[in-house]
């Protein structure tokens, strides 16, 4: 099994890109909710019909040649208490296609 590691410049770019919060605007029909407007994530999820939880994505860090990228994604379902997980995801570009080459779980509840 081949092990894949993020380049140092990719990790530096990730840290820089995520040093400040970057909210998304609604796009592609996604129902984006600003959970900061609610007393708790449970309250926010309860206010959205058919809420199935929250996906969160970090900003993406790229290496200098933009052939490697790293991001963090996590999911939780606040309506049902402790149920979720997060991962660092390492991607590499080959023949103009991005593919996931490694995933590392960072937390689970």
N, CA, C and O atoms as a DFTB+ gen file, in Angstrom:
436 C
 N C O
     1  1       0.850      -1.178       0.000
     2  2       0.000       0.000       0.000
     3  2       0.897       1.242       0.000
     4  3       1.810       1.352       0.817
     5  1       0.638       2.152      -0.896
     6  2       1.396       3.398      -0.993
     7  2       0.880       4.393       0.033
     8  3      -0.327       4.594       0.162
     9  1       1.793       5.010       0.757
    10  2       1.410       6.066       1.701
    11  2       1.604       7.403       1.011
    12  3       2.586       7.615       0.299
    13  1       0.667       8.293       1.229
    14  2       0.719       9.626       0.636
    15  2       0.826      10.656       1.752
    16  3       0.151      10.547       2.775
    17  1       1.670      11.647       1.549
    18  2       1.875      12.709       2.519
    19  2       1.724      14.055       1.829
    20  3       2.088      14.226       0.666
    21  1       1.183      14.993       2.569
    22  2       1.048      16.352       2.026
    23  2       2.411      17.027       1.989
    24  3       3.209      16.883       2.916
    25  1       2.675      17.766       0.914
    26  2       3.886      18.570       0.810
    27  2       3.857      19.655       1.887
    28  3       2.785      20.096       2.302
    29  1       5.033      20.080       2.333
    30  2       5.114      21.127       3.361
    31  2       4.434      22.414       2.901
    32  3       3.747      23.063       3.690
    33  1       4.616      22.792       1.632
    34  2       3.974      24.028       1.164
    35  2       2.459      23.883       1.075
    36  3       1.732      24.868       1.200
    37  1       1.991      22.679       0.863
    38  2       0.545      22.420       0.849
    39  2      -0.019      22.615       2.264
    40  3      -1.073      23.226       2.440
    41  1       0.690      22.093       3.262
    42  2       0.253      22.265       4.653
    43  2       0.321      23.731       5.081
    44  3      -0.571      24.217       5.776
    45  1       1.373      24.433       4.668
    46  2       1.475      25.864       4.983
    47  2       0.326      26.643       4.360
    48  3      -0.257      27.512       5.008
    49  1      -0.006      26.341       3.104
    50  2      -1.112      27.022       2.425
    51  2      -2.441      26.718       3.107
    52  3      -3.302      27.592       3.209
    53  1      -2.612      25.473       3.577
    54  2      -3.827      25.090       4.297
    55  2      -3.952      25.915       5.576
    56  3      -5.019      26.455       5.868
    57  1      -2.862      26.012       6.335
    58  2      -2.891      26.775       7.590
    59  2      -3.210      28.243       7.324
    60  3      -3.999      28.844       8.054
    61  1      -2.616      28.820       6.302
    62  2      -2.877      30.220       5.959
    63  2      -4.319      30.419       5.507
    64  3      -4.984      31.361       5.938
    65  1      -4.804      29.531       4.637
    66  2      -6.167      29.650       4.101
    67  2      -7.215      29.531       5.200
    68  3      -8.314      30.070       5.071
    69  1      -6.882      28.828       6.279
    70  2      -7.860      28.597       7.339
    71  2      -7.608      29.439       8.585
    72  3      -8.170      29.164       9.646
    73  1      -6.779      30.445       8.463
    74  2      -6.498      31.290       9.621
    75  2      -7.650      32.244       9.923
    76  3      -7.708      32.821      11.009
    77  1      -8.574      32.416       8.964
    78  2      -9.759      33.246       9.173
    79  2     -10.977      32.510       8.633
    80  3     -10.872      31.691       7.720
    81  1     -12.113      32.811       9.204
    82  2     -13.369      32.195       8.786
    83  2     -13.773      32.709       7.414
    84  3     -13.592      33.888       7.111
    85  1     -14.321      31.823       6.582
    86  2     -14.731      32.192       5.228
    87  2     -16.110      31.586       4.955
    88  3     -16.195      30.463       4.457
    89  1     -17.192      32.307       5.270
    90  2     -18.530      31.749       5.056
    91  2     -18.871      31.623       3.572
    92  3     -18.387      32.393       2.742
    93  1     -19.700      30.654       3.259
    94  2     -20.172      30.432       1.892
    95  2     -21.516      31.108       1.677
    96  3     -22.287      31.299       2.617
    97  1     -21.782      31.462       0.445
    98  2     -23.116      31.908       0.067
    99  2     -23.852      30.696      -0.493
   100  3     -23.225      29.721      -0.908
   101  1     -25.189      30.757      -0.505
   102  2     -25.971      29.646      -1.048
   103  2     -25.616      29.436      -2.517
   104  3     -25.528      30.390      -3.289
   105  1     -25.415      28.192      -2.886
   106  2     -25.106      27.879      -4.268
   107  2     -25.615      26.484      -4.591
   108  3     -25.756      25.636      -3.709
   109  1     -25.879      26.269      -5.833
   110  2     -26.319      24.964      -6.329
   111  2     -27.476      24.369      -5.538
   112  3     -27.546      23.151      -5.370
   113  1     -28.375      25.202      -5.054
   114  2     -29.558      24.709      -4.360
   115  2     -29.297      24.185      -2.960
   116  3     -30.183      23.590      -2.347
   117  1     -28.082      24.398      -2.441
   118  2     -27.797      23.956      -1.080
   119  2     -28.527      24.844      -0.085
   120  3     -28.670      26.048      -0.301
   121  1     -28.982      24.250       0.989
   122  2     -29.622      25.008       2.052
   123  2     -28.547      25.314       3.087
   124  3     -28.251      24.481       3.944
   125  1     -27.962      26.510       3.009
   126  2     -26.905      26.902       3.931
   127  2     -27.522      27.638       5.110
   128  3     -28.343      28.539       4.934
   129  1     -27.120      27.247       6.312
   130  2     -27.672      27.820       7.536
   131  2     -26.536      28.395       8.365
   132  3     -25.539      27.715       8.610
   133  1     -26.678      29.641       8.799
   134  2     -25.701      30.242       9.693
   135  2     -26.045      29.813      11.108
   136  3     -26.916      30.400      11.750
   137  1     -25.361      28.792      11.587
   138  2     -25.682      28.240      12.910
   139  2     -25.369      29.206      14.041
   140  3     -25.843      29.021      15.162
   141  1     -24.568      30.247      13.756
   142  2     -24.267      31.242      14.790
   143  2     -25.499      32.064      15.172
   144  3     -25.497      32.738      16.202
   145  1     -26.548      32.013      14.351
   146  2     -27.767      32.771      14.633
   147  2     -28.689      32.054      15.620
   148  3     -29.729      32.596      15.995
   149  1     -28.320      30.840      16.044
   150  2     -29.161      30.025      16.928
   151  2     -28.424      29.765      18.243
   152  3     -27.194      29.771      18.286
   153  1     -29.188      29.536      19.313
   154  2     -28.547      29.247      20.601
   155  2     -27.702      27.972      20.591
   156  3     -26.724      27.873      21.331
   157  1     -28.076      26.995      19.754
   158  2     -27.333      25.738      19.678
   159  2     -27.486      25.148      18.275
   160  3     -28.375      25.544      17.521
   161  1     -26.621      24.209      17.937
   162  2     -26.755      23.522      16.650
   163  2     -28.041      22.702      16.620
   164  3     -28.646      22.551      15.559
   165  1     -28.469      22.169      17.771
   166  2     -29.738      21.433      17.822
   167  2     -30.896      22.344      17.444
   168  3     -31.773      21.945      16.678
   169  1     -30.907      23.568      17.974
   170  2     -31.973      24.515      17.629
   171  2     -31.943      24.845      16.141
   172  3     -32.991      24.926      15.500
   173  1     -30.747      25.037      15.593
   174  2     -30.629      25.351      14.170
   175  2     -31.152      24.207      13.321
   176  3     -31.910      24.434      12.378
   177  1     -30.759      22.978      13.641
   178  2     -31.203      21.820      12.860
   179  2     -32.715      21.627      12.977
   180  3     -33.374      21.256      12.006
   181  1     -33.262      21.879      14.164
   182  2     -34.711      21.741      14.366
   183  2     -35.499      22.756      13.557
   184  3     -36.672      22.532      13.260
   185  1     -34.867      23.879      13.193
   186  2     -35.567      24.915      12.440
   187  2     -35.599      24.620      10.938
   188  3     -36.331      25.280      10.201
   189  1     -34.822      23.646      10.476
   190  2     -34.724      23.333       9.044
   191  2     -35.518      22.049       8.762
   192  3     -35.208      21.003       9.334
   193  1     -36.534      22.109       7.893
   194  2     -37.284      20.898       7.575
   195  2     -36.359      19.816       7.012
   196  3     -35.492      20.097       6.184
   197  1     -36.550      18.599       7.464
   198  2     -35.797      17.429       6.998
   199  2     -34.292      17.576       7.196
   200  3     -33.510      17.059       6.398
   201  1     -33.886      18.265       8.239
   202  2     -32.454      18.443       8.517
   203  2     -31.807      17.078       8.742
   204  3     -32.290      16.274       9.540
   205  1     -30.728      16.834       8.040
   206  2     -29.987      15.581       8.210
   207  2     -28.602      15.833       8.789
   208  3     -27.755      14.940       8.773
   209  1     -28.362      17.017       9.293
   210  2     -27.087      17.327       9.930
   211  2     -26.317      18.372       9.172
   212  3     -26.816      18.980       8.225
   213  1     -25.071      18.572       9.611
   214  2     -24.227      19.625       9.077
   215  2     -22.951      19.064       8.487
   216  3     -22.265      18.255       9.112
   217  1     -22.642      19.498       7.286
   218  2     -21.330      19.256       6.682
   219  2     -20.558      20.553       6.772
   220  3     -21.091      21.618       6.463
   221  1     -19.321      20.475       7.188
   222  2     -18.451      21.641       7.238
   223  2     -17.184      21.327       6.453
   224  3     -16.628      20.234       6.561
   225  1     -16.735      22.295       5.664
   226  2     -15.525      22.141       4.858
   227  2     -14.596      23.306       5.134
   228  3     -15.025      24.457       5.197
   229  1     -13.330      22.999       5.295
   230  2     -12.334      24.052       5.467
   231  2     -12.032      24.681       4.118
   232  3     -12.500      24.217       3.079
   233  1     -11.255      25.728       4.151
   234  2     -10.668      26.231       2.906
   235  2      -9.629      25.210       2.452
   236  3      -9.185      24.375       3.241
   237  1      -9.249      25.278       1.194
   238  2      -8.323      24.296       0.616
   239  2      -6.920      24.878       0.572
   240  3      -6.731      26.039       0.208
   241  1      -5.945      24.073       0.943
   242  2      -4.544      24.446       0.803
   243  2      -3.941      23.692      -0.370
   244  3      -4.121      22.480      -0.483
   245  1      -3.224      24.396      -1.250
   246  2      -2.588      23.787      -2.425
   247  2      -1.072      23.883      -2.306
   248  3      -0.547      24.802      -1.679
   249  1      -0.377      22.928      -2.911
   250  2       1.073      23.067      -3.005
   251  2       1.401      24.075      -4.112
   252  3       0.509      24.526      -4.829
   253  1       2.677      24.420      -4.244
   254  2       3.081      25.477      -5.183
   255  2       2.697      25.157      -6.620
   256  3       2.332      26.058      -7.375
   257  1       2.774      23.893      -7.008
   258  2       2.448      23.526      -8.393
   259  2       0.962      23.225      -8.591
   260  3       0.532      22.893      -9.695
   261  1       0.181      23.345      -7.513
   262  2      -1.267      23.075      -7.530
   263  2      -1.585      21.665      -8.029
   264  3      -2.603      21.439      -8.683
   265  1      -0.700      20.729      -7.709
   266  2      -0.937      19.328      -8.057
   267  2      -1.390      18.530      -6.838
   268  3      -1.733      17.354      -6.955
   269  1      -1.391      19.174      -5.661
   270  2      -1.795      18.521      -4.424
   271  2      -2.637      19.505      -3.620
   272  3      -2.386      20.710      -3.630
   273  1      -3.632      18.978      -2.930
   274  2      -4.514      19.824      -2.124
   275  2      -4.890      19.082      -0.850
   276  3      -4.965      17.853      -0.828
   277  1      -5.123      19.847       0.206
   278  2      -5.581      19.260       1.462
   279  2      -6.720      20.106       2.010
   280  3      -6.711      21.332       1.898
   281  1      -7.697      19.435       2.602
   282  2      -8.826      20.110       3.236
   283  2      -9.282      19.285       4.420
   284  3      -8.890      18.129       4.576
   285  1     -10.110      19.887       5.247
   286  2     -10.729      19.156       6.352
   287  2     -12.225      19.203       6.149
   288  3     -12.783      20.256       5.836
   289  1     -12.876      18.074       6.324
   290  2     -14.348      18.021       6.250
   291  2     -14.852      17.300       7.480
   292  3     -14.215      16.375       7.985
   293  1     -16.014      17.740       7.958
   294  2     -16.639      16.990       9.034
   295  2     -18.152      17.070       8.929
   296  3     -18.715      17.948       8.275
   297  1     -18.781      16.124       9.594
   298  2     -20.233      15.982       9.574
   299  2     -20.688      15.694      10.986
   300  3     -20.048      14.930      11.709
   301  1     -21.788      16.300      11.381
   302  2     -22.433      15.872      12.621
   303  2     -23.931      16.089      12.508
   304  3     -24.412      16.916      11.734
   305  1     -24.641      15.323      13.300
   306  2     -26.096      15.408      13.326
   307  2     -26.521      15.831      14.725
   308  3     -26.708      14.989      15.603
   309  1     -26.675      17.144      14.935
   310  2     -26.943      17.638      16.285
   311  2     -28.296      17.232      16.854
   312  3     -28.477      17.254      18.072
   313  1     -29.247      16.863      16.005
   314  2     -30.554      16.468      16.534
   315  2     -30.454      15.187      17.356
   316  3     -31.247      14.974      18.273
   317  1     -29.494      14.343      17.035
   318  2     -29.415      13.037      17.683
   319  2     -28.220      12.925      18.620
   320  3     -27.823      11.819      18.986
   321  1     -27.653      14.037      19.006
   322  2     -26.558      14.006      19.976
   323  2     -25.232      13.673      19.331
   324  3     -24.928      14.150      18.237
   325  1     -24.453      12.867      19.995
   326  2     -23.103      12.554      19.539
   327  2     -23.145      11.595      18.354
   328  3     -23.255      10.381      18.528
   329  1     -23.058      12.144      17.168
   330  2     -23.053      11.329      15.955
   331  2     -22.363      12.126      14.859
   332  3     -22.974      13.011      14.261
   333  1     -21.122      11.829      14.594
   334  2     -20.419      12.542      13.552
   335  2     -18.977      12.105      13.444
   336  3     -18.517      11.235      14.183
   337  1     -18.260      12.728      12.499
   338  2     -16.852      12.431      12.299
   339  2     -16.222      13.504      11.434
   340  3     -16.918      14.245      10.740
   341  1     -14.892      13.583      11.479
   342  2     -14.152      14.532      10.661
   343  2     -12.925      13.878      10.065
   344  3     -12.386      12.926      10.629
   345  1     -12.481      14.387       8.925
   346  2     -11.317      13.838       8.216
   347  2     -10.490      14.951       7.581
   348  3     -11.026      15.959       7.123
   349  1      -9.166      14.746       7.562
   350  2      -8.314      15.468       6.634
   351  2      -8.346      14.676       5.346
   352  3      -8.259      13.448       5.368
   353  1      -8.471      15.365       4.222
   354  2      -8.543      14.706       2.920
   355  2      -7.406      15.255       2.058
   356  3      -7.293      16.464       1.857
   357  1      -6.570      14.354       1.555
   358  2      -5.466      14.726       0.680
   359  2      -5.826      14.327      -0.743
   360  3      -6.173      13.175      -1.006
   361  1      -5.741      15.286      -1.655
   362  2      -6.064      15.044      -3.062
   363  2      -4.836      15.310      -3.917
   364  3      -3.998      16.147      -3.580
   365  1      -4.738      14.590      -5.024
   366  2      -3.690      14.844      -6.006
   367  2      -4.319      14.933      -7.381
   368  3      -5.287      14.239      -7.694
   369  1      -3.742      15.805      -8.194
   370  2      -4.258      15.992      -9.547
   371  2      -3.372      15.245     -10.528
   372  3      -2.147      15.359     -10.510
   373  1      -4.030      14.478     -11.380
   374  2      -3.334      13.733     -12.419
   375  2      -4.211      13.752     -13.662
   376  3      -5.399      13.437     -13.592
   377  1      -3.636      14.117     -14.784
   378  2      -4.370      14.180     -16.052
   379  2      -5.629      15.035     -15.914
   380  3      -6.698      14.660     -16.394
   381  1      -5.494      16.180     -15.258
   382  2      -6.558      17.168     -15.064
   383  2      -7.744      16.640     -14.256
   384  3      -8.847      17.178     -14.350
   385  1      -7.523      15.596     -13.470
   386  2      -8.555      15.044     -12.592
   387  2      -8.031      15.035     -11.160
   388  3      -6.895      14.629     -10.919
   389  1      -8.851      15.480     -10.210
   390  2      -8.495      15.391      -8.805
   391  2      -8.986      14.068      -8.253
   392  3     -10.098      13.639      -8.561
   393  1      -8.167      13.419      -7.440
   394  2      -8.605      12.178      -6.797
   395  2      -8.134      12.166      -5.357
   396  3      -7.068      12.693      -5.038
   397  1      -8.925      11.566      -4.495
   398  2      -8.569      11.425      -3.087
   399  2      -7.512      10.336      -2.993
   400  3      -7.725       9.211      -3.445
   401  1      -6.366      10.678      -2.402
   402  2      -5.291       9.690      -2.249
   403  2      -5.101       9.273      -0.797
   404  3      -4.479       8.245      -0.526
   405  1      -5.630      10.057       0.139
   406  2      -5.530       9.691       1.555
   407  2      -6.604      10.428       2.346
   408  3      -6.972      11.562       2.039
   409  1      -7.086       9.747       3.365
   410  2      -8.060      10.316       4.292
   411  2      -7.627       9.925       5.703
   412  3      -7.288       8.769       5.955
   413  1      -7.640      10.882       6.612
   414  2      -7.249      10.597       7.982
   415  2      -8.343      11.108       8.926
   416  3      -8.625      12.305       8.974
   417  1      -8.954      10.185       9.676
   418  2     -10.010      10.580      10.601
   419  2      -9.408      11.392      11.739
   420  3      -8.404      10.996      12.331
   421  1     -10.023      12.525      12.038
   422  2      -9.535      13.399      13.096
   423  2     -10.388      13.328      14.355
   424  3      -9.913      13.625      15.451
   425  1     -11.642      12.935      14.196
   426  2     -12.511      12.793      15.365
   427  2     -13.731      11.955      15.003
   428  3     -14.093      11.826      13.834
   429  1     -14.355      11.388      16.032
   430  2     -15.604      10.624      15.867
   431  2     -16.369      10.700      17.174
   432  3     -15.785      10.643      18.256
   433  1     -17.687      10.831      17.059
   434  2     -18.503      10.813      18.271
   435  2     -19.717       9.934      18.048
   436  3     -20.542       9.781      18.950
